[in-house]
Amino acid sequence: MINKSKILKDVQKFIAKSQWDKAIIEYEKILAESPNDANTFNTVGDLCLKRNDTEKAIESFKRSAEIFNKTGFTLKAIALYKKVLNINPD
């Protein structure tokens, strides 16, 4: 079992230093244990955009939207799909 609060503290330190890759690695530890955490996928997508990895950002946003849609949060899913369309209209 992971210590989520410690990971989130580490993530904040990495974000403060603009160390996007390290922050993403920490978030992926959370996703490994909680693969249906839509909010974390959304955050990873935002971090991927900061490091100009649009492909991985879109992948994360789509995964988050799928989870939100399956769990009844349709408006959140739509917002994420709009994010994807703003990044890549195709």
C-alpha positions in Angstrom: 0.0 0.0 0.0 1.3 3.4 -0.9 1.4 6.5 1.3 -0.7 8.8 -0.8 -0.2 11.8 1.4 3.6 11.5 1.2 3.4 11.2 -2.5 1.2 14.3 -2.8 3.7 16.2 -0.6 6.5 15.1 -2.9 4.4 16.1 -6.0 3.9 19.6 -4.6 7.7 20.0 -4.1 8.3 18.9 -7.7 5.6 21.2 -9.1 7.1 24.1 -7.2 10.4 23.4 -8.9 8.8 22.9 -12.3 10.0 19.3 -12.3 7.0 18.0 -14.3 8.5 14.5 -15.1 9.2 13.7 -11.5 5.6 14.9 -10.5 4.1 12.6 -13.2 6.1 9.6 -12.0 4.8 10.2 -8.5 1.2 10.5 -9.8 1.7 7.3 -11.7 2.4 5.5 -8.4 -1.1 6.6 -7.3 -2.6 5.4 -10.6 -1.0 2.0 -10.3 -2.9 1.5 -7.1 -6.0 3.4 -8.0 -6.5 2.9 -11.8 -9.9 4.5 -11.8 -8.9 7.9 -10.3 -10.2 10.3 -12.9 -8.9 13.4 -11.1 -5.4 12.1 -11.0 -5.5 11.2 -14.8 -6.7 14.8 -15.4 -3.9 16.2 -13.3 -1.3 14.0 -15.1 -2.7 15.4 -18.4 -2.2 18.9 -17.2 1.4 18.2 -16.2 2.0 16.5 -19.6 0.9 19.7 -21.3 3.3 21.7 -19.2 6.2 19.6 -20.6 4.7 19.8 -24.1 3.8 16.1 -24.4 0.4 16.6 -26.0 0.1 12.9 -27.0 0.3 11.7 -23.4 -1.8 14.6 -22.2 -4.6 13.7 -24.6 -4.4 10.0 -23.5 -4.7 11.0 -19.9 -7.6 13.4 -20.5 -9.5 10.7 -22.5 -8.9 8.1 -19.8 -10.2 10.6 -17.2 -13.2 11.4 -19.3 -14.1 7.7 -19.8 -14.0 7.1 -16.0 -16.1 10.2 -15.3 -18.6 9.2 -17.9 -18.9 5.6 -16.6 -19.4 6.9 -13.0 -22.1 9.3 -14.0 -20.2 12.6 -14.1 -21.1 13.3 -17.7 -20.5 17.1 -17.5 -16.9 16.5 -16.2 -16.4 14.0 -19.1 -17.6 16.6 -21.6 -15.3 19.2 -20.2 -12.3 16.9 -20.6 -13.3 16.0 -24.2 -13.4 19.8 -24.8 -9.9 20.0 -23.4 -8.8 17.3 -25.9 -10.4 19.1 -28.8 -8.7 22.4 -27.8 -5.3 20.6 -28.0 -6.1 18.6 -31.1 -9.2 19.4 -33.1 -8.9 16.3 -35.2 
